[in-house]
Amino acid sequence: MTELLFRDDSYLTEFKAKILAIEENAVILDKTAFSFQGGGLKSDTGVITTSEGVEFEVTKVLSQKGKILHFLNPAPSEDLVGKEITGKIDWERRFRQMRMHTCLHAISGILYKKYGVHVTGGDIKPEKSRVDFEIDHLREERVKEIKEAIDKIIEEDHPITVSYMKREEAIKNPDLIRTKVNLIPESVKILRIVEIEGVDIQADGGVHVKSTKEIGEFIPLKAENRGKNHKRLYFTVKP
């Protein structure tokens, strides 16, 4: 079991760990600050360096069958097992994804409070992200309304907090039911809850900024009609 350091500190960029095993050209560490791909969020990238000074590029991080796999270039050899390493996150990529991710949660909160609609999907990338939701139309004036609401949330600088909640408590919370917390596998007994104070609350395992001010400038890029009551908004945040 790998300890997920990023769950409690999204701003941790460097850490020390031990290589426990090697699978599929990837290493499994006893702890990691590299966030893995999932929930629409792309994984961190970066480097790990052995105590002898040998450096490997971390190209992607995946969670497979309970194992956190750090894929390396060049491919790791078995003699690395047991070695101490230092991991370093690509902070520029990580911070943009944090900003994008928190922005998507803010959009989710606004869509529900302002229009009573639910987000049905999303994809977060460092350069451009998208959010899908159920709504009758997404014409120019509505995109403008969403931008104005997000700009206000950013300016108000709402804090973002992380807490943990028992599953049985979470499924009784109407705000969490809205985000389909009941669909999380029953094997997960303790849920990580991310809240943008006064805006949104969700069960979520990803990285976020500390406050909405850190999102920076929200820029809607393109609205798409994906079918009846199925709309998509592409957006980014200013570098």
C-alpha positions in Angstrom: 0.0 0.0 0.0 1.4 3.3 -1.1 0.9 6.3 1.2 -0.7 9.1 -0.9 1.1 12.3 0.3 -0.7 14.6 -2.1 -4.1 13.8 -0.6 -3.2 16.0 2.5 -0.8 18.4 0.8 -1.3 19.4 -2.8 1.6 21.8 -2.6 4.2 19.1 -1.7 6.6 19.0 -4.7 9.6 16.9 -3.4 9.7 13.8 -1.2 11.8 10.8 -0.2 10.6 7.2 -0.6 11.6 3.6 -1.1 11.0 1.5 -4.2 9.0 -1.6 -3.1 8.5 -3.4 -6.4 8.6 -3.1 -10.2 5.8 -3.9 -12.5 5.1 -3.1 -16.2 8.1 -0.7 -16.5 6.9 1.1 -13.5 7.9 1.4 -9.8 5.7 1.0 -6.8 6.8 3.3 -3.9 6.1 3.2 -0.2 4.8 6.8 -0.4 4.3 9.3 -3.2 3.5 12.9 -3.9 2.7 12.1 -7.5 -1.0 12.2 -8.1 -2.3 9.4 -10.4 -4.7 9.7 -13.3 -8.4 9.4 -12.5 -11.6 11.3 -12.2 -10.9 13.2 -15.4 -7.6 14.4 -14.0 -4.3 13.6 -15.7 -1.5 12.3 -13.6 1.5 14.3 -12.4 4.8 14.0 -14.2 8.3 14.7 -13.0 11.5 12.9 -12.0 12.8 10.4 -9.4 16.5 10.2 -8.6 18.2 7.3 -6.8 20.6 7.9 -3.9 23.4 7.2 -6.4 22.2 10.1 -8.6 20.6 8.1 -11.4 17.6 10.0 -12.7 14.4 8.7 -14.3 11.6 10.6 -15.9 8.1 9.9 -14.5 5.9 9.9 -17.6 2.6 8.9 -16.0 1.1 7.5 -12.8 -1.8 5.1 -12.8 -3.8 3.3 -10.1 -4.3 -0.3 -11.0 -5.8 -3.0 -8.7 -4.9 -1.0 -5.6 -1.3 -0.4 -6.8 0.2 3.0 -7.7 2.4 2.5 -10.7 5.0 5.2 -11.6 6.0 4.6 -15.2 9.6 5.6 -15.9 11.9 6.5 -18.8 14.2 4.7 -19.1 12.5 1.5 -17.9 13.5 0.5 -14.4 15.5 -2.7 -13.6 14.9 -5.1 -10.8 18.0 -4.1 -8.9 16.2 -0.8 -8.0 13.9 -2.6 -5.6 14.7 -1.5 -2.0 16.5 1.6 -3.1 15.8 5.1 -1.6 14.7 7.7 -4.1 13.9 11.4 -4.2 10.8 12.3 -6.2 10.2 15.8 -7.7 6.9 16.9 -9.2 6.7 19.1 -12.3 5.2 21.9 -10.3 4.1 24.1 -13.2 2.0 21.3 -14.6 0.6 20.3 -11.2 -0.4 23.9 -10.2 -2.2 24.5 -13.5 -4.1 21.2 -13.0 -4.9 22.2 -9.4 -6.3 25.5 -10.6 -8.3 23.8 -13.4 -9.7 21.2 -11.1 -10.9 23.7 -8.5 -12.4 25.8 -11.3 -14.4 22.8 -12.5 -15.7 22.2 -9.0 -16.7 25.9 -8.8 -18.5 25.6 -12.2 -20.3 22.5 -10.8 -21.5 24.4 -7.8 -22.7 27.4 -9.9 -24.5 25.2 -12.4 -26.5 23.5 -9.6 -27.3 26.6 -7.6 -28.1 28.9 -10.5 -29.7 26.5 -12.9 -30.5 23.3 -10.9 -28.4 21.1 -13.3 -25.9 18.4 -12.7 -22.4 17.9 -14.1 -22.2 14.6 -15.9 -18.5 14.5 -16.8 -15.3 16.4 -17.2 -11.7 16.2 -18.5 -8.9 18.2 -16.9 -5.7 18.9 -18.8 -3.0 21.5 -18.0 -3.8 23.5 -21.2 -7.5 23.1 -21.7 -10.4 21.4 -19.8 -14.0 20.6 -20.4 -17.1 20.1 -18.4 -20.3 18.3 -19.5 -23.7 18.9 -18.0 -27.5 18.6 -18.4 -29.0 21.9 -19.5 -31.5 23.0 -22.2 -29.2 25.5 -23.9 -25.7 27.0 -23.6 -26.0 30.1 -25.7 -23.7 33.1 -25.5 -25.7 34.9 -22.8 -25.6 31.8 -20.5 -21.9 31.3 -21.0 -21.5 35.0 -20.0 -23.6 34.4 -16.9 -21.4 31.4 -15.9 -18.3 33.5 -16.4 -19.6 36.4 -14.3 -20.5 34.0 -11.5 -17.1 32.3 -11.5 -15.3 35.6 -11.6 -17.2 36.7 -8.5 -16.3 33.4 -6.7 -12.6 34.0 -7.6 -12.7 37.6 -6.4 -14.4 36.6 -3.1 -11.5 34.2 -2.4 -13.5 31.3 -0.9 -11.3 28.8 1.1 -11.0 25.2 -0.1 -10.9 22.6 2.7 -10.2 18.8 2.7 -11.8 16.6 5.3 -12.7 12.9 5.7 -16.2 11.4 6.3 -17.5 8.0 7.0 -19.5 6.6 4.1 -22.7 6.2 6.0 -22.6 9.9 7.0 -21.8 11.0 3.5 -24.7 9.3 1.8 -27.1 11.1 4.1 -25.7 14.5 3.1 -28.0 16.0 0.4 -25.2 18.1 -1.1 -23.0 15.0 -1.5 -25.9 12.9 -2.9 -26.2 15.5 -5.6 -22.7 14.6 -6.7 -23.6 10.9 -6.7 -21.5 10.0 -3.7 -23.7 6.9 -3.4 -22.1 5.5 -6.6 -18.7 5.3 -5.0 -17.8 1.6 -4.4 -19.1 0.2 -1.1 -15.6 -1.0 -0.3 -14.6 2.7 0.3 -15.5 3.3 3.9 -13.9 6.7 4.4 -14.4 9.4 1.8 -12.2 12.4 1.2 -14.4 15.5 1.0 -13.3 18.6 -0.9 -15.4 21.8 -0.1 -15.3 25.2 -1.7 -16.8 27.1 1.2 -20.3 28.3 0.2 -20.0 27.1 -3.4 -19.6 23.3 -3.7 -18.9 20.1 -1.8 -17.9 16.8 -3.3 -16.2 13.5 -2.5 -13.0 13.8 -4.5 -9.5 12.4 -4.5 -7.6 14.9 -6.5 -5.4 18.0 -6.0 -6.8 21.5 -5.5 -5.7 25.0 -4.6 -6.1 26.5 -1.2 -8.6 29.3 -2.2 -10.5 30.4 -5.2 -8.3 33.4 -5.7 -5.5 31.0 -6.9 -7.7 29.9 -9.8 -6.7 33.2 -11.5 -8.6 34.3 -14.6 -11.3 31.9 -15.9 -11.6 31.8 -19.7 -14.5 30.1 -21.4 -13.3 28.8 -24.8 -16.1 27.1 -26.6 -19.6 25.8 -26.0 -20.9 22.7 -27.7 -24.3 21.1 -28.1 -23.8 17.3 -27.6 -27.5 16.5 -27.9 -30.8 17.2 -26.0 -30.0 18.5 -22.6 -26.3 17.6 -23.0 -24.0 20.5 -23.3 -20.2 20.9 -23.1 -18.1 23.9 -22.1 -14.4 24.0 -22.8 -12.4 26.4 -20.6 -8.9 27.3 -19.4 -7.3 29.5 -16.8 -4.8 32.2 -17.7 -1.2 31.0 -17.4 
